[in-house]
Amino acid sequence: MDHEIMKILALGTVFLGFPTLIGSFVLAYKNLRIKEKRMESDTLHEAKEMYLAERTLSLQEKETELEIQKLELEIRLLERKQLDS
């Protein structure tokens, strides 16, 4: 009789433990997928930040170049006014 009780307890343990084991694997897999998605999101965010930083720098350089051209034109206009006077 003790052998049968042990057998029933062992089967009960297997039937209760197996779903828990499977659930643990599923949970670990889902956590892994969440980490992967976060890493992808972080990578995309960093790429966007780099792109925006490059665009901002490019626009600042163009703005500086336009300011230089404007000053050069003003100098030329002043030189012409002096020559005309």
Beta strands, then each sheet from edge to edge (+ up, - down):
end
